[in-house]
């Protein structure tokens, strides 16, 4: 009986580990890899939904890597990654980068159905140390998310 419990726990652990480590496929900043389109009646009931947002050191295979809330200025470059699902219709979103509450850059992205991922980046300089945030907004300037982080030595 103990052996059965140990095996069950081991399989449960492996299943949970596999589900965390294997990211769901997403589309890139400039390309949608999905070919299925929702039915017109489904589109009316859907709302643009931000599923995942992260500040990270790089984006690889359409997924964020080395996510954090504190980055060294020696990192060189950091990214804001966003994944939307569903995207009911073609629309624009914005990544607005703020340093100490001052807008530094605002980047526009056009999303296309049925889902879309995008990312923006900034190059880090010595003078960029301190508090930052990225606000993610839709075309009507509604907030979809806010990511806060800091740049240190």
N, C-alpha and C positions, 0 to 999 in steps of 0.2 A: 504493500500500500504506500509506504514512504517513497519507494522508487517511482511509482506512478505519479505522485505529487511532484517529485523533483523533475520528472520529464515534462509534466504539464507546465510547471513554472518556467522551465527552460524554453519551451516552445512559445509561451506567451511573451517572454522577454525578447526572443528573436523576432517575433512578429512585430512587437512595438518598436524595436530598434530599426527594423527594415522600413516600417511606415514613416519613421522620422527621417531616416537618412536618404530615402529615395524621393526627390522632389517631383511634383506633378509637372508634366510638360507644359510649357507656356510659349507664347509667341515673342518675337523680338521687338525691338523698338521700331523697326521699319518693315516688319513682315508678320502677317498672321498665318500661322501654319494650319489652322483649322479650316475645314471646308464646309462643315455643317452650318446651316443658318436656321435660327428659330423661326417658327411659324409666325405669321403676322399677328394673330391673336395673342401669342405668347409675348411678343415684343411690347404690346400695350400694357401688360401686367408687370414687366420687368423695370428695374431701376438700376442705373449705373452704380456698381458696387465695387469699392476698393477692398480687395481680398487680402492684399499683403503690401506692406510698405517697409522699407528698411534703408538705413544708412550703412554703407559697407565700403570695404577697400577695393572691391572689384566685382564685376558682373561676368560670370562665365557660364556658358551653356544656358543662357537666359534665366539665371538664378543668381541672387546675391551671395557673395562670399565674404567671410570675415566681418560679420555685422558687429557693431559696437555702439557705445554712446560716448566714448572718449577715444580720440585718435591723436597720435603724435604728428606734429607738423612734418616730421621726416617721412611720413607715409607718402607724401607727395601729391596724391590725388584721392578724392573720395567721391562716392556715388550715392545718389538717391534713386532707389529702385521701387517701382510701383507695378502691381498686377491687378487688373480689373476683370471681374467675371461676375455677372454678365456685363456686356456692353451692348445694350439693346439697339442702338443706332449710332451712326458716325457722329462723333462729337470731339470737342477740344477739352483738354485739361492743362493745368499749369503747375510747374514746380517753381516756387518762389523761395530763393535762398536769402536768409536774413542773418546778418552778423551784428550782434548787440542791437537788435531791433531796427537795423537799417537794411533796407532792401539792396542786395548786391547784384542779383541777376534773377530774371524771370524767364523760364523756358516753356514754350508752348508745344504740346503734342496732340496730334490727331489720332483718336482711337477709332477702331473699326470693329464691328461685330464679328464673332460672338464673344471673344475675349481678347485682351491685349495687355502686353507688358511694355514698359518704357523705363528709361533711366536718363538722368542728367548727372553731370559731374562738375566739380570745381578743382582747380589746381591750388594746392596749399602753399602759402608763403609765410615767412616768419611773422609778419604783421597780422596773420589770421588767428592767432591764439586767443581763445576766449569762447564765450557762448554763441552757439548757432542754432538756427531752426530752419526747417523747410516746411512750408505750407503747401498742401496739395489742394487745388481748387478746381471747380468746374467752370464752364464758360460764363455762368451767371455769378461767379465769384463766391459760390457756396463752398464752405470748407469741407473737404472730404477726409482730411487727416493732417496732423502736425507731428513732425519728427524733431526732437531736440537732442543736441549733442554738443560736445566741446572739443576744441583743439588745444593740445598742450605741447610742452617741449618734446 
